[in-house]
Structure formats: C-alpha cells, structure tokens
Amino acid sequence: MSATQPAALARTTDPQAVLRRILALDAVVTGANALAYLALSGPLGRFLGVDSTLLLGLGAFLLGYAAGVGLLAARPHPPALGVRAVVEANLAWSAVSLAALALWLSPSAAGAVWTVLQALVVAGFALLQHMALKARQSDRG
C-alpha cells in the first residue's frame, strides 16, 4: 500500500486533509459502535454471546474515545503526538480484542466474527492514520 492510497480514499491529495478525514471517520465509526453498545446492550449481548454489562462498559469507554478522536480530527493541524496516541490505542484495541477472544471470551459464532472484524477495522484505521501522518510529515520536510 503506497502513501498515496489513503489520499485516494479521502478524495484529496492534501496530507493534512487526509489525516483529518481518517481521524474523523474513525471517530464516527467508533461513536456509532459506542451508541449501539449503550442503547442495545441487551439484544446485542444476547446476539453476540457476551454480557450486556461488558457492552455497556465498552460503550461508555468508546463514546469518550470517539469524542477525543473527533476533537483531534477537528483541529486544523492535529498534533503528531496525539495522532500517534490514537494509532497506538487502535493497535492495542485490536490486539486486546483478539487476545480476549482467544483467552477469556466465549461469544456466539456471530460474536466471534464480530470481534475479529472490528479488530481488523480498527487495525486498518491505525494503518491509515500512520500512513497519513507519515505523508503529512514528508510533505512538510
């Protein structure tokens, strides 16, 4: 994957705009997930085969995280340290999700598929954010 591919996804070649759009998309997807976990923890818990209390806790955490990523995306020039923190948090989320699936969660088949898919999506956001940050830094250099 070249450094220009995130730009194609965001329909711009400006590295700053690409970075902000990827952060914003991460915030929207994470926020939607958080709201679903908060509003539908019972039905989702039954469908995914996980405790609804876990989903409520994750939803509250993800809502705060989405707000933070959204604030970062709203800045005209998101600081590199903040973007790196989001990248690392996303990678950690992906790793912990897969570890939880392997070590202590016993979800339904749908829950296992969901856990893997969301871990891949979050890792994808981390990769795109990292690439966009590098592109922005090389554009300045």
ABEGO torsion letter per residue (X at the ends): XBAAAAAAAAGBABAAAAAAAAAAAAAAAAAAAAAAAAAAAAAAAAAAGBBAAAAAAAAAAAAAAAAAAAAAAABABBBAAAAAAAAAAAAAAAAAAAAAAAAABBBBAAAAAAAAAAAAAAAAAAAAAAAAAAAAAAAAX
